[in-house]
Amino acid sequence: MKKKVLILGVCSLLLCGCGKIPTLSNGDEAVVTFKDGDMISANDFYEEIKNNYGLDTLLNMIDKYIFEKEFPDEMENGQAYAEAMVDQLRANAGSEEELLSLLQYNGFQTVEAYQNYAYISYMQNAAITAYVEDNITDEELQDYYENDVYPDMTISHILVTPDVTDDMTDEEQEAAEKEAEETIQTIIDELNQARDNGEDIESAFARLAEEYSEDDDTKDEGGNLGEINIGSLSSSYDELVKAANDLEDGEYSTEVITTELGYHVILKTKTGEKASYDDSVDSMREAIAQDKLNEDQSLMVDAIRYYRDLYELDIIDSEMDSQYSIYMDNLINTYENASNSSN
């Protein structure tokens, strides 16, 4: 049997004090004493927490150690992120008592415990992302540059939002969606008519934007979104950039474009230069890594195992080691089953 030596650091923190730590007759340090002289030993306490939530605590300690060694430059960002998360919860809670109640309801006994959890989560995410980025091939980068990196484009749009409310039936919502889509088709028909009549398309588009668009920020400016690219605005507009890439300057979309904002028709007025491959490498790595993680979450398990193997992780306590092996096997099976079902 392996000797129990891990997690005692947690116990020792709990046992620290200014006075002498009581001991049992067998020499074990005590955590709690009673008036009749009986005690709860540190060893008994260790066994209890080990069999309840010891694995979670141990894994947090392991990952914190490894990721701070591997990514010291991320530590400050991680602390700032954790503090921001606490500040956000504190603002929403309204009072310190409500904050503690909320945290305890979610399994955190103190603000510090939640902040540490948020910090480790940030460091873990940084490590996983770095692992995936480091395994992106030159071929993947080149393919992404050719197909998914776009030049800056000056785009105008007309937005029609379905008049949908939560209390509508499914049939009523479908009817509202259909009405909005038909309005966009009407706008496209009017643009076609303006083109056939020899009207300046930019002028026609501006006129229709003022009449139909529900984007109050742009409708009086001809629907002009300015020069944008992927990520320039919220992700809702990325589909507009992708659609604009298939248009020539001065062309408008002839198919309804659907985003989470509603339905759109767009006009591309100018195409800029595409960023060079070298200038795009960092952003491409980030985007490809995110796409890979969205498509295959088992990469997260691969990353964690990689770093733990890198540091030759050896859990000395045999029971904890067994718990860890079962936990990792279940985690791997969960992601493999999820991947198989999606395929």
N, C-alpha and C positions, 0 to 999 in steps of 0.2 A: 504493500500500500504506500502511496505517496504521502509525504508528511504535509500537514496543513500549515501553510505559511503565508498564503496570500489573503488579502482583505483585512489582515490584522492591523494594517495601517489605518483603516477606517475605525476599527474598534479603539485603537489607541487615541485617536482624536476625540472620541466620545468619552474616554476615560481621563483625559487630561484635567488636572486641577492643581490647586496651590498646595494641598496637603498630601500626606502619604496615602497611597492607594491601598485599601484593605485587601487582605488575602485570605483564602480559605486554608484549611489545615493541610491540604495537599500542595499548597504553594500557588494555586491559580489566583490571578487577580480578580477582584470582584467588581461588578458593575453596579449592583444594588445590594444594600444590606437591610436587614430587618431587626426589630427590637430584641428578638429572641436569639440573635447571633447568627441566624442563617443568612446566606448570601446567594445571589445569582452570579455565577462566575463569568469571566470574559470568554472562556472556552464555550460555555453553554450559550452565551449570547451570540458568539460567532456561528455556532451550529444553527441557531435559529434564523439569523438573518441570511445565512448561506442558503438555507432551504426555502426561503421565501422570496426575497428580492436580491439576493447576493449576486446572481449572475449579471443583472442589469448594472449594478454598481461596479462590478469588476470590469465589465466591458467598457463602461464610461471611463474608468481609470486607465485602462489599456489604451483606448483610442486617444484620450487626451495626451498621454505620454508620447505616443508614436507621432501624432500629427503635429504636436508642438516641436518635436525633433525635426520632422520633415519639412514643415512649413512655418518657420519662425516669423517670416514676413507677414503671415496672415493673422498672427495672434492679436495684433492691435485692432485690425478690422473685425475680428471675431468678437472681441470685447465690446467694441462700439456697437456691433449688431445686437449682442445680447442686452446691452444697456438700453438700446432703442426699443427692443421688444418689451422689456420691463416697463419703460416709460409709456409705451402705447397701452399696455394692460392697465397701468396705474391711472392713466387719463380716462380710460373707459370705465374703470371700476368706481371712481369717484372718491373713495376713501381708502386708507390703508387697511382698515378692517375688512372691507369688501374685497380688496385685492387679495388678502391672505385667504379669505373664504373661497374665492374663485380658484386660487392656486391649489388649496388643499382638496377642493372638489376634484381637481384634475391630477391629484397624486403628488403634489409638491408641498412639502411641509413648510418651506420658507421661500422668501423671495430669492435668496442666494441659490437655493437648489434649482429653481426655475432658470435663473440667469446662467448657471453652470450648464444646464441642459441645452439652452439656446446657444451658448458658446461652443459646446462640443458638436452640436448639430451643424453649426457654421463650418467648423474645422473639418468635420467629416465630409461635408458637401464640397469643400475646396479640394480635399484629397481625392475624392471620387472623380471630380471634374478633371483634375490634373492627370489622373491615371488614364482616363479615356482620351484626353487630348494627346498624351504621349504615345498612344497606340494608333493614332490616325496616320494613314499612309500618304505618301506623296501623290499616289494615283487618286485617292479620295479628295485630296485638296485640289488637284487639277480639275477633276470632274466637277467639283462644287464651284470652282471659279468660272468654268465655262458655262454652267447651267443655272447657277443660283446667285451670282454676283451681278448686280445691275448698275448701270450708270445712273447718276442723278437725273431726275426727270421733272419737268414742270407740268403739273397735272391740275386740272379743274374737275370738279364732280358735282353732280346733282343727286341729293339724297332724298329718298322717300321712305318714311318710317311707317310700318304697319300700325294701325290704331288698335293695339291689342291690350286688353286688361286682364288681370288675374281672375276676375270673376266670370270671364267668358267661357262658354263651352268649347270643346275641341272644334266643333263645326263652325262656331262663330270666329274663332281664332284663324282657322283655315281660310274663311271668307275674307277676313281683314288682310291676311298675307297675300291672297290672290289679288285683292283690289290694289294693294301697293305695287305689286309686280306689274299689274296691267297699266298702272300709271307710268311706270318707267318705260314700258313698251310704247306707250303713247308719246312720250318725250322722244324716244328714238325715231318714231314715225315722223314727228314734226321736224327733227333734225334732217332726216332723209328728204323731206319736202323742201326744207330751206336750201339744202345742197343742190337739189334738182332745179330750184328757182334761181340759183346763182348767188344766193345770199352768203355773206361772209360767215363762216362757220363759228368763229370765235364770238362774233356779235350775236348770232342766233343762240349759241350755247348760253351766253351771259343773260340774254332775255329770258330763256326758259328756266335758268337757275333762279332768277329773281321771282319767277311765277310759281315754280313748283318746289324748289329745294326746301327741305326742312332743317338744313344746317344753317342756323342763324348766324354763325360766325363767318360764313363765306358767301351766302346767297346774294348779298348786295355787291359782292366783288366778283361777280361772274362765276362763283363756285371755286375760285382759285385757291388751291392748297399750297401754292408755292413750289419751290424745288425740293422734292422729297426722295427718299429711298427707303429700303427696308429698315425699320427701326427708327425712322425719323419722327414719326408720330406714334400713336398707340398701335398695337399689333393689329387692330381692326383695319387699319389702312394698308397693311402689307399686301393684301389681295389686290388692291387698286394698283399698286406698284407693279405687281406681277402681270396684271392684265395690260397695263400701259406699255410694258416691255414688248408686247406683240403688236403695238400700233406704230405707225409712222407719225412724224410730227404733223400736226394739223388733223389727225384722224380721231374719231370718237368711237367708243365701243358700241357695237351693234347687238350685243347679247347682254341680258340683265346680269349684273354683278351683285352677288349676295355676300354680305358680311353680317356680323353680329349687330351692327348698327342699323341695318335695313337693306334697301335695294339702291343700287347706284347705276348711273351712266357717267362715263368719264371722257375727257378730252385731253389729249397730250399735245402740248404746244412746243416743247423744246426738250431735246435730249443732250445731256452733258457728256463728259468723258467718263469712261469706266476706270475706277481705281486700278492701279497696277497690281499684279499678283503679289509682289513682295509687300506692298502696303496693306494687302487684304488678308495676309496669312493669319495674323492673330485673331481677327474677327471671324475668319472662316473656321479656325480650330474651335472657337467657342460655340459657333452655330452647329457645326457637325457633331460636337460632343453632346450638345443638348438634344439634337435629333436622335442620336444613338441611345441616350438614356431614356428618352420618351418612348422609343420603339422597343428597347430591351432593358428592362430594369434589373435583369440578372447581372448586368455589368457592375451594379453597385456592390453586389456580393463578391464578384471577382476582384474589384478594387480593394475592398476591405481585407479579403484573404491575402492579396498581394502584399499589402503593407505589413500585416501581422507576420506573414512568412518572412518578409524582409528583415524583420527584427527577431526572427527565430523565437516566436512566442512559445513559451512552455508553461502551461498551467500546472503547478506542482501538486496542488490538492487534487487527488484522484476523483473525488466526487464532483468538484467544480469542473474538472476536465471532461468528465462524462456529460455533465449538463451542457457544456459548451459544444461538444461534438453533436449531441442531439439537436441543439438549437441551430447550428449551422446546417445540418442535414435537412431539417425542416424548412429552413429559409431557402436553401437551394431548390428543394422540391416544389416549394410554393411558386417560385419564379419560373421554374421550368414548366410547371403545369399551366401557369398563366400564359406563357409564351406559346405553348402547344395549342391552347384553346383559341388564342387570337389568330393562329395560322389555320 
